[in-house]
Amino acid sequence: MELILSLNGEFSDTFENNDIDKDAIIVAADGGIRHLNKLNLVPHYVVGDFDSTFMESDSRTINILNQNLTDFQKALQFVFAKYPAISKLKVIGATGGRFDHLMNNMHIISRIDAHISIIIYGKYETIYRVTPTFHFSKKLQINTIISIIPFENARNVTTNGLQWNLKGHDFNTEIGFSQSNKTMKQNVEIKIDDGIVYVSVLKTRL
């Protein structure tokens, strides 16, 4: 089962309605409803404390006032409890705007069950969370700009199809990341044995 979750960051120009499974659950976290309106998508639920948007209370509005959680966390907790079969998560509106919001969103995403496939649609790029369970395997245009960014220690990172391939590379806090690499083949693969990396693909080359 697929979850489409809209946050209140920048509009995700890389997201298109045909990216949605027909049985997907569509949820807005508070002000993220504005992006769904722009995409002509009707949410199954709108979750949050509603400090960023106003909605008439109905069966779709889930008001959670816990200030120890962000609206993103509230939405995830609600949806995962109600739909434990979710195996795919697509997030829009997670990037742009304030740096602290961006980093917190990426931290939250890094803590989601590694068995869930996650794609983040940004204004300028599409970001894929890569775990030992979910590798990156995509067909891209040659010369697409692609970066590999570890969010925690990542072990045995191996790539195929890039200008500067990695072979069993370990990322840690002292060894940074692979920025602005480039695809040399259409079929690109990125695998890791342990940890989490984000793979950023610039939309200008998609």
URTAJO-V862283 format. One record per residue. PSI is psi in radians with two decimals (* if undefined). Layout:
psi: <PSI | PSI>
This chain:
psi: <2.48 | 2.44 | 2.20 | 2.08 | 2.12 | 2.13 | -3.10 | 0.43 | -2.65 | 2.62 | 2.43 | 1.61 | -0.32 | -0.12 | 2.39 | 2.64 | -0.46 | 0.03 | 0.04 | 2.28 | 2.62 | -0.45 | 0.36 | 2.57 | 2.22 | 2.16 | 2.44 | 2.40 | 1.78 | -1.99 | -0.16 | -0.19 | -0.49 | -0.58 | -0.67 | -0.65 | -0.72 | -0.56 | 0.04 | 0.69 | 2.37 | 2.10 | 2.59 | -0.59 | 2.63 | 2.12 | 2.44 | -2.90 | -0.02 | 0.72 | -0.16 | -0.24 | 2.81 | 2.28 | 2.46 | 2.37 | 2.21 | -2.93 | -0.28 | -0.37 | 2.18 | 1.78 | 1.98 | 2.03 | 0.02 | 1.90 | -0.03 | -0.12 | 2.56 | 2.89 | -0.57 | -0.85 | -0.70 | -0.76 | -0.77 | -0.81 | -0.76 | -0.85 | -0.74 | -0.56 | -0.65 | -0.56 | 1.32 | -0.21 | 0.01 | 2.23 | -0.18 | 2.36 | 2.22 | 2.16 | 2.26 | 2.65 | 0.33 | -0.28 | 3.03 | 3.00 | -2.42 | 2.43 | -0.71 | -0.61 | -0.79 | -0.88 | -0.66 | -0.69 | -0.76 | -0.59 | -0.78 | -0.79 | -0.62 | -0.40 | -0.07 | 2.56 | 2.22 | -0.22 | 0.03 | 2.23 | 2.28 | 2.28 | 2.32 | 2.15 | 1.99 | -3.11 | -0.64 | -0.20 | 2.84 | 2.31 | 2.29 | 2.28 | 2.16 | 2.23 | 3.02 | -0.43 | -0.72 | 1.83 | 2.91 | 2.15 | 1.81 | 2.69 | 2.05 | 2.82 | 2.51 | 2.48 | 0.24 | 2.36 | 2.25 | 2.38 | 2.56 | 2.04 | 1.95 | 2.44 | -0.18 | 3.09 | 2.31 | 2.31 | 2.45 | 0.97 | 2.16 | 2.32 | 2.77 | 2.35 | 0.07 | 2.81 | -0.72 | 1.58 | 2.65 | 2.43 | 1.74 | 0.67 | 2.46 | 2.25 | 2.41 | -3.00 | -0.31 | -0.41 | 1.96 | -1.99 | 3.01 | 1.75 | 2.43 | 0.78 | 3.12 | 2.45 | 2.34 | -0.23 | 2.79 | -0.69 | 2.04 | 2.35 | 2.44 | 2.18 | 2.59 | 2.70 | -0.41 | 2.57 | -2.81 | 2.36 | 2.64 | 2.33 | 2.03 | 2.15 | 2.04 | 2.35 | -0.41 | -0.27 | 0.10 | *>
